[in-house]
Amino acid sequence: MKKVNIGILGATGAVGCEMRKVLEEYNIPVGELRLLASARSAGTKVPFQGREVAIQETTDESFDGLDFVLGAVEGDMSRRFAPAIKKSGAVYIDNSSAFRLEPDVPLVVPEINGADAFENHGIIANPNCCTIIALMAVAGIAKLSPIQNMVVCTYQAVSGAGQAGIAELEQQMAALAAGEKPVVKTFATQIAMNVIPFIDAPYGNDYTKEEMKMQNEGRRIMHAPDLKVNCTCVRVPVMRSHSIAVTLRTERKVSVEEAKAAVASFPGVRLIEDYEGRCYPTPLDTSDQDLVWVGRIRDDLTDDKGLTLWCCGDQIRKGAASNAVQILMSMIQD
């Protein structure tokens, strides 16, 4: 494959660092890697493919000569630099929520709707991490019969809130072990030895923005404009990898055995029926790798066309960095 010049916007954050790691793991033929961050990080050198790469301060001129830019910044910064990226001629694969619902911006999970990426006008959006993990788990079943609705509960690791979330859980666990009062900064209340059933800002309908992403983004990715999703998002005291419980209703009855076969054969998914004596995955099983693990597939006892399952996936990798790199890889291969 021809070498490509790639930039990472937000290269020093958790997702940006993971993007660099995944580019190297996937042996992407990188000509120049341009690591872009704030002025305070400029000049710091990091290893990549046997060489040292210096982090640069991001300006509007930072994207000239690049073929692709991977975005790992918040939505406001993404919108700030998107015009400059488009002007440079690079394709911007953005991990923020800034462009996910824009009708002319494809929202892509390569295994599900990879062809949509080629309909871009300079920007491709990476979906929300839980949306990616849940849809990867159910996409094989949807091939058997369209999914009409889903009831979803997410159990989200503290790393979903970035390095500050990890640091807060570590600090609070240490404080509790020492008999001290935990300090609360990042989350609304203590997360150590607790769960918080509210993630992101209110949406305006008693749900949060994080909860509505599963329906709003799922409709676009699955090409299912009538898909209905009831979602509850919960922060749990786990360091890494999100867990999700899904109950879905299909147009026709899909048997448990059919569902298991469909899940097992879907790319990027691992069916768990007997793993170390368990029929289910855990966050520890799925951390620092790209497969979505699915287990406990069973009939829904409240709906004769329903199925229930449990899945886990690394939200920093498949839920963010790896999905973006996989989009890039599909485009350079084409």
N, C-alpha and C positions, 0 to 999 in steps of 0.2 A: 504494500500500500504506500501511496505517496505520503511523505511527511507533511504534517499540518502544524500550524502555529496556533497555540492555545493560550488563552488568558484565564485566570481564575480571579474573579472579582470577590473580595472578601476572603483572601487566601489564608488569613491567620486564624479564622474561626474554626469551630469544630467541623462543620461541613466542608469548608474550604480545604482544611488539612486532609480530610478524608478523600476529597476529590483528587488531590495530588497523589495520595497513596493508591487510589484505585486506578488512575491513569497508568501508574507504574506497574501495578499488578496485572492489568489487562494488556500490557505491552502495546499501548497506543503509540503509533509512530509519530512522536512529537519532535518537530524541528526546534521551535523556540517555545519555552514555557514562560509566560509572563505572569508573575505573582503580584497581584495588586491589592493594596490595603491602605490603611491610614498613614499619615506622615510619621506617626510615632513608631511604626514598624519598619519604615523604609531603611534599607541597608542591611537588615538581618538576612543571613544566608541559611538556606535549608537544602538538604540533599535531594537530588532527583536524578534517576537513571545514571548514577555514577558520577554526577557532577554537582557543583554547588550553584544554586540559583538565588539571586538577591531579590528580596521583596522591594517593590517600588510603590511610591505614593500614587494614588489614583487621580488622574486628571482627565479632561475631555480628550486629550491627545494620546491617552494610554493604549488605545485599541487599534491604532493604525498598524496595518500589516498582519493582523490576526485573522485566522480563518474561523475560529470559534471562541466564544467567551462563555465560561461556566459561571453562573451567578450564585453566590453564597452569602448574600446580604439581605437585610430586611427590605420590605416593600418600598419604603420611601427612598432608600438609596438606589434600589433597582430602577425606579421610575426616573430618578435623577440622571443616571448614566445610560439608560436605554437609548435615548436619541443619539448619543455619541457613538454607541456601539453599532447601531444601524447605519449611521453615516459612514463608519469605517468600512462597511461591507461584510463584517463578521456576522455569523449567526449566533444569537444570544440564547443560551439554554438556561433559563432562570428558575431558581429554586424557591423564590419568594411567592407570595400570594398575589403580587401586583397585577399580573396579567392572566391569571388562570381562567377567569370568566369572560375575557375579551373574545368576541365571536370570531375575530380574524387571527387569533393566536391558538395554535393547536396545543391541547393538553394531553400529554402522552405518557403511557406506560408501554414500552416497546413490545412486550409479549402480548398485549391486549389490542392496542390500536397503533402499532408502530408506523403504519403507512401514513397516518395523519401528520407525522413530523414533516413530511415532504411537501405539505401544503402551507408551509410557513411563509411569512413575509418579513423574515429577519429575526423573529422571536418565537421560541418554543417554550412552553411552560412545563415545569415539573410539578406534579400534583402534591397535595398534602401527604405527609408520611403515612398516616393511618388509612387514608383513601387508597394509597398504593398497596399496602399490606392486605387490607380487607378484600380489595378487588382481585388481587392476585389469587387469593384463596378461593374465590367464588367464580372466577372467569371460566374455568373448565366446566362447571355445572351450567353456567349460562349458555354454553354451546349446545347443551342437550335440550334446554328449554329456557326461554327468556325469563329473567327474574322480574317479578312484579313489584315486590317490596322487601325491605330488610329491616329488622330491628337489631341494632348494633350497640354494644358496650365496649368502649376502649379502656385499656388499663395502661397508661402511658408513663414511661420511665422519666426520671427527672432530667436526663440529658436532652429531652425534647425542649427544655427551656435553656439549653446551652450550657456553657461551662459554669455559669452562676448556679444553675440547678444542681449540678453535681457537687459543687463546693458546699452548697447549703445543706444537702443531705449528709455529706461527710462531717461537716461541722456540728450538725445537730446530733448525729449518732455519737460523736466523741463527747459532746457536752452531756448527753444523757448518761453515758457510761461513767463519766466523772462526777455525776450527781449535780451537774450545773444546769441552768436554764438555757434552752436552745434559743439562738437568735433567729428571728424571722425577717427576711428581707425580700427574697425572690418570689416566694409563694405567699398566698393570702393568709395562711396559717401554718403551723408546724407540719412538716411532711414526714419527718422521722416517726415511725410507728403509727402512721396515720394514712388516710386517703382523703383526697380533695375532689369532690364531684363537680368541678367547675373549672374549665380551661378556656382561656381566651376571653374576649369581651362579649357582652350581651349582643344578640343578633336583632332583638326587637320583638321576638315571639316567645319569650321564656326559654329559648334555646341559646346556645352560645355560637359565635362565628365558627369555632372549631367543630361543633356538632353539625352545623349546616353544610360544612364542606363535603361531608360524605355523600349527601344527596346532590348538591349543586355540581360538584366535580364528577361524581359517579355517573350522572346523566350524560355528560360530555364524553367521558372515556369509554363508556359502554355503548354509546350511541343509542341510549334509551331515555328519551325525553320525558317519559311518564314514570320513570322509576321513583318510588317513594321510599325514603329512609328515615327511620326514627332512631336517633343516635344520642347516647349519653357518654360523655368523655370524663374519665377519672384519672387524676394524677396519683401514682402509687410510689412507694419508697423503693424503687428499683432503679439501678444505675443506668442500664442500657437495654434496649430492645422492647418494643411495644407488644402487648398481648391484646387480642380482640375476640370477643364472643359475637357470633353472627347467627341470627335466625332469619331464614329467607323463605319466600314463597315463589314457586315457579309456576309458569303457565299450565304445564301439565305435571302430573306427579312424577318426580324423579326418585327412584329407589335409592336406598343407602348404598347398595353395591354399585349401581350406576355412578353415583356421586363419587364414591371412592376411586373408581377407575378413571373418571374424568379428572379428578384432582391429581391423581398419581401421574397422569400422562401430560399434564400441563407444564410447559417449560418454566423453570424458575421456582417450582413448587415441590416440596417433599411431603408425601403422605406419611404420617406416623401412625402405625397400628401396633407396633411393638418396639419400643426404643428403651433399652435398659429396663424392661419390665413395665413400661408405661405406654399408655395409648394416647399420650398428649405431649406436646412440646412445652418448654418453659422459656422465659427470656434468656436465661444463662445458656441454653442450648443453641439459641439462634444469634447470639451476639458475635460481631466481627466476621460476618459472612453474608452472602447475598440471597440465599434461598428463603422463601417463606414456608414455614413448616405448618402443616395442618393436621389436626387430629380430632378425636371425639365426634366424628360425623354420625349423626343419628336423626331419627324422625322427630319432628316437632309434634308434641302431644296435644297441641291446641289447634292444629291445622293439618288436614289430611294431604295437603300439597306442600307442606313445609319441611325444611331440614334445619338442623342446628349444627354448628361446628365451632371449633376453637382454633385460633391461629396465632403465631408469633413471628415477628420479623424485626431485623435490626433497622431502626428508623433513621440512623445516621447513614447507613449504607444503602440498602435497597429503597428505603423510604426517602432518600435524598441524593447522596453523592453518587452511588452506583447507578441509580436510575438515570441520572443526567449523563453520566459517562456512557451508558449503554445507548442512549439516544444519539450521542455524538458518534459512537462506534458504528451504529447502523448507517449513519449518513456518510461517513468516510468510506465504508465498505461499498456502498452503492455508487 
